[in-house]
Amino acid sequence: MIRYQPLANFVLLKRIDDALDASPGGIVIPQIGKVASNKGRVIAVGEGRLTESGALVPIPLEEGDIVAFSKYGAEDINLDGVDYLLLRYDEIKLKEKLIVS
């Protein structure tokens, strides 16, 4: 259970670490040489943004959604000893969809 609720059009994410510990050729990559993943799981979503007329436009994401976000748009935040990312909805570029075949 998360106790924090993002405001307005902000989204709280937990980064999904899909970085490899070794290259395809077997070379071990030190922690400092790893590139941070730009994928995350949605933890909490703000209410949305207000238009100029005062209408609320909700954010079309739900808790648990997997998203890809802008490399430089997220802010690292630590809540109760756990690392999260906080970013505006505009910085989210893709949402994974389950395709059933």
C-alpha angles and dihedrals in degrees: 000000000000118000097196126085119194115229128235112338097347124122127203114217138182109218116241107223106216095155116129123236090217136030120246087262092057099256110145112237114215118229091251092056096053120107114226116246119249093211125097146170116240111244100173137354131211122235094260137252131303120236122220089264090055097253117143116235107200122219110251095223133100134201109279097028115137114227140174116224141189113284094230101032101078126087118212111234131178117210119181091340095309122113117232138163123236119198143152117265088241089068092061109097106177140019121203114238126201108237115198114199 
